[in-house]
Each structure stands twice: as C-alpha cells, then as structure tokens.
Amino acid sequence: METELLTTTRAFRRRLDLTRPVERQELLDCLDIAVHAPSGTNRQPWRFLVLTDPSVKQAVAEYYRKGFAANLSGRTPRPDQLRDLDSGRYLAEHLPEVPALVLVCVPGRPPESPVRLASFYGSVYPMVWNLLLALHSRGLGATLTTAHLAFEREVAGLLGIPFDEVTQVALLPVAHLRPGAPAPGPRIAAAEVTRWNRWDGA
C-alpha cells in the first residue's frame, strides 16, 4: 500500500474535481499529517493561508495566469513536454474553480547564503510532499505550483501578507479526484541517473 501511494501520487491537474467542495476539517486533517515532516533544527517554519472565497481565488488566479504565461514566453517545448504543458495550461485556466488553494509560506525572506538558502526551502518542501501524500491517501489531489510567485509582492498585497516578513513558497490547488485508476507516472530509472563515489565515475 505504501509503495502504491508513493508511486501514484502525481501532479494532479486535469483529474481535480472542480464541482465537489473540500471540507475544512478534511483539509485540516491532511495538514495535521503534513506538519510531521522534518525541518532544520525542528523549527517547523511552515505557515498556511487557505483560499476558498471565489473572489479571492479569482484575483490570485489572474496573477497565476500571468506568471504561467511569462514562464512560457520565448520557450520552445520539447515534444515530450507538450502533454504536461497542456495540463498546466488547463490548471491556469481553471484555477479559480478549484475548491481550495493552499498557499504555503515561511517566515522571513530567502537568505543569500547557499547553505542557508538550501535550509530555508529544504525545511518546508518535505512538508509539502507529506501534504500531497496525505491528500492522495484520502481521495484528494493537488500539485505544487509556483507560477504566481512572479507576482509574489502583488499577491502579498492582495492577501494582506507582510511581504518583507513572509515568503510564499508554493500554491497547492486542492480538490477531490475524479475517478481513475492510480498509475505511476513515467520516470527515468534511478540507475540511469545515479553515479558512485565520483561525478565522473560509473
């Protein structure tokens, strides 16, 4: 069961059920599991802002769409990327319809030191993965998105987040999943991307 959950938790976009509400307690139960993730010196830096108000979601979605479009501007995707890009475009177009948007934040601003920067984000992303697993285990789904961060300051102003004191690190659109058999996504075998002892070794 654990292996199936780990290998079938995907970046859910098209399978999100946009018609079925997500109960507050259901989401809190998943967040309660998520916060058991490890963090540097156990500081548990995560903070959550859950967006369910249609007008607020619509306003955030406008920045998300602009950020998504800016990210694609001037890029020529490879053929193997087209499906994922179409899926991302679908989400950008339907983001306001997703029942709940979970905005994950961290107190403070990203440090300049590479070591501290790694710890800054590394202390919150394991929690995000825990949340994705908890959601999927209950028939819910989400995906870790960052497109709106191109307009982080504007979104902060919109939502009353003190920009100089709090960093937004991810936006998760959460919904029940429409029916479908869980299946692992295509992945490169670990042996193909693993080296031993030296980067130029076998």
C-alpha positions as CSV (number, residue, x, y, z in Angstrom):
1,M,0.0,0.0,0.0
2,E,2.8,2.4,0.9
3,T,4.6,1.7,-2.4
4,E,1.4,2.3,-4.4
5,L,0.8,5.6,-2.6
6,L,4.4,6.8,-3.1
7,T,4.4,5.9,-6.8
8,T,1.0,7.1,-7.8
9,T,1.0,10.5,-6.1
10,R,1.2,12.7,-9.1
11,A,0.9,16.4,-10.1
12,F,-2.9,16.2,-10.3
13,R,-4.4,18.9,-12.5
14,R,-6.9,17.6,-15.0
15,R,-8.2,15.0,-12.5
16,L,-9.2,17.6,-10.0
17,D,-13.0,17.6,-9.4
18,L,-13.9,21.2,-9.7
19,T,-17.5,20.6,-8.7
20,R,-17.1,19.0,-5.3
21,P,-16.3,21.1,-2.2
22,V,-13.4,20.2,0.1
23,E,-14.5,20.2,3.8
24,R,-12.4,22.4,6.1
25,Q,-11.9,19.6,8.6
26,E,-10.8,17.2,5.8
27,L,-8.1,19.7,4.8
28,L,-7.0,20.3,8.4
29,D,-6.7,16.6,8.9
30,C,-4.3,16.4,6.0
31,L,-2.3,19.5,7.2
32,D,-2.0,17.8,10.6
33,I,-0.3,14.9,9.0
34,A,1.8,17.2,6.8
35,V,3.3,19.1,9.7
36,H,5.0,15.9,11.0
37,A,7.7,16.4,8.3
38,P,11.2,17.0,9.3
39,S,12.7,20.5,9.2
40,G,16.1,22.1,10.0
41,T,16.6,22.2,13.8
42,N,12.9,21.2,14.0
43,R,11.9,24.8,13.6
44,Q,8.7,23.9,11.7
45,P,8.7,27.1,9.6
46,W,5.6,26.5,7.6
47,R,2.5,28.7,7.6
48,F,-0.7,28.2,5.6
49,L,-3.2,30.5,4.1
50,V,-6.2,28.6,2.7
51,L,-8.2,30.4,0.0
52,T,-11.8,29.4,-0.6
53,D,-13.5,32.7,-1.3
54,P,-14.4,32.7,-5.0
55,S,-13.4,36.4,-5.5
56,V,-10.1,35.9,-3.7
57,K,-9.3,32.8,-5.8
58,Q,-10.2,34.7,-9.0
59,A,-7.8,37.6,-8.1
60,V,-5.0,35.2,-7.3
61,A,-5.6,33.2,-10.4
62,E,-5.2,36.3,-12.6
63,Y,-1.6,36.7,-11.3
64,Y,-1.1,32.9,-11.6
65,R,-2.1,33.0,-15.3
66,K,0.2,36.0,-16.0
67,G,3.1,34.2,-14.3
68,F,2.4,31.0,-16.2
69,A,2.3,32.9,-19.5
70,A,5.5,34.7,-18.6
71,N,7.2,31.4,-17.8
72,L,6.4,30.0,-21.2
73,S,7.2,33.1,-23.1
74,G,10.0,32.5,-25.6
75,R,10.3,28.8,-24.8
76,T,10.1,26.1,-27.4
77,P,9.0,23.0,-25.5
78,R,10.3,19.6,-26.4
79,P,7.7,17.1,-27.8
80,D,7.8,15.1,-24.6
81,Q,6.8,18.3,-22.6
82,L,3.7,19.1,-24.6
83,R,1.3,17.0,-22.5
84,D,2.5,18.5,-19.2
85,L,2.3,22.0,-20.7
86,D,-1.3,21.4,-21.8
87,S,-2.1,20.1,-18.3
88,G,-0.5,23.2,-16.8
89,R,-2.4,25.5,-19.1
90,Y,-5.7,23.7,-18.2
91,L,-4.9,24.3,-14.5
92,A,-4.1,28.0,-15.1
93,E,-7.4,28.5,-16.9
94,H,-9.5,26.7,-14.2
95,L,-7.6,27.7,-11.1
96,P,-10.5,29.9,-9.7
97,E,-12.8,26.8,-9.9
98,V,-10.6,24.7,-7.6
99,P,-12.3,24.3,-4.3
100,A,-9.3,25.3,-2.1
101,L,-6.0,26.9,-2.8
102,V,-3.4,26.3,-0.1
103,L,-0.7,28.9,0.0
104,V,2.4,27.7,1.8
105,C,4.5,30.4,3.4
106,V,7.7,30.7,5.5
107,P,8.5,33.5,8.0
108,G,11.4,35.6,6.7
109,R,12.9,36.2,3.3
110,P,15.2,33.9,1.4
111,P,18.8,34.2,2.6
112,E,21.7,34.9,0.2
113,S,24.0,32.2,1.6
114,P,23.6,29.0,-0.5
115,V,23.8,26.9,2.7
116,R,21.1,28.9,4.4
117,L,19.0,29.1,1.3
118,A,19.0,25.3,0.9
119,S,17.9,25.0,4.6
120,F,15.3,27.7,4.1
121,Y,13.5,25.8,1.3
122,G,14.6,22.3,2.4
123,S,12.8,22.8,5.7
124,V,9.4,23.3,4.1
125,Y,9.3,21.2,0.9
126,P,9.3,17.8,2.8
127,M,6.1,19.1,4.5
128,V,4.6,19.9,1.1
129,W,5.3,16.3,-0.1
130,N,3.7,15.0,3.2
131,L,0.7,17.0,2.4
132,L,0.4,15.7,-1.2
133,L,0.6,12.1,0.2
134,A,-2.0,12.8,2.9
135,L,-4.3,14.3,0.3
136,H,-3.9,11.5,-2.1
137,S,-4.5,8.8,0.6
138,R,-7.9,10.4,1.2
139,G,-9.0,10.6,-2.5
140,L,-7.9,14.2,-2.8
141,G,-5.3,15.6,-5.1
142,A,-3.1,18.7,-5.7
143,T,0.1,19.8,-7.3
144,L,2.9,22.0,-6.2
145,T,2.8,25.2,-8.2
146,T,4.8,28.4,-8.2
147,A,3.7,30.4,-11.2
148,H,2.1,33.1,-9.1
149,L,5.5,33.8,-7.5
150,A,6.4,36.0,-10.5
151,F,4.0,38.4,-8.8
152,E,4.6,37.5,-5.2
153,R,4.6,41.1,-3.9
154,E,1.3,41.8,-5.7
155,V,-0.3,38.6,-4.3
156,A,1.1,39.5,-0.8
157,G,-0.6,42.9,-1.0
158,L,-3.9,41.3,-2.2
159,L,-3.9,38.8,0.7
160,G,-2.5,41.0,3.5
161,I,0.7,39.1,3.7
162,P,3.6,41.3,5.0
163,F,6.0,40.8,2.1
164,D,9.2,41.8,3.9
165,E,8.5,39.3,6.7
166,V,6.9,36.3,5.0
167,T,7.9,34.4,1.9
168,Q,5.4,32.5,-0.3
169,V,6.9,29.2,-1.4
170,A,4.1,27.2,-3.1
171,L,0.5,27.3,-4.0
172,L,-1.4,23.9,-4.0
173,P,-4.8,23.7,-5.7
174,V,-6.7,21.1,-3.7
175,A,-9.7,19.1,-4.8
176,H,-11.3,15.7,-4.7
177,L,-10.1,13.5,-7.5
178,R,-12.3,12.4,-10.3
179,P,-12.5,8.6,-10.8
180,G,-9.5,7.0,-12.4
181,A,-7.1,4.1,-11.7
182,P,-4.0,5.2,-9.9
183,A,-0.9,4.6,-12.0
184,P,2.8,5.6,-11.7
185,G,4.0,8.3,-13.9
186,P,6.8,7.8,-16.4
187,R,10.1,8.1,-14.7
188,I,13.8,7.6,-15.6
189,A,15.2,4.6,-13.8
190,A,17.3,5.6,-10.8
191,A,20.2,3.5,-12.1
192,E,20.4,5.8,-15.1
193,V,20.8,9.0,-13.0
194,T,23.0,7.6,-10.2
195,R,26.8,7.8,-10.0
196,W,29.0,6.3,-7.4
197,N,31.9,7.9,-5.5
198,R,32.8,10.5,-8.2
199,W,30.7,12.5,-10.6
200,D,32.8,11.2,-13.5
201,G,32.7,7.7,-12.2
202,A,30.5,4.8,-13.4
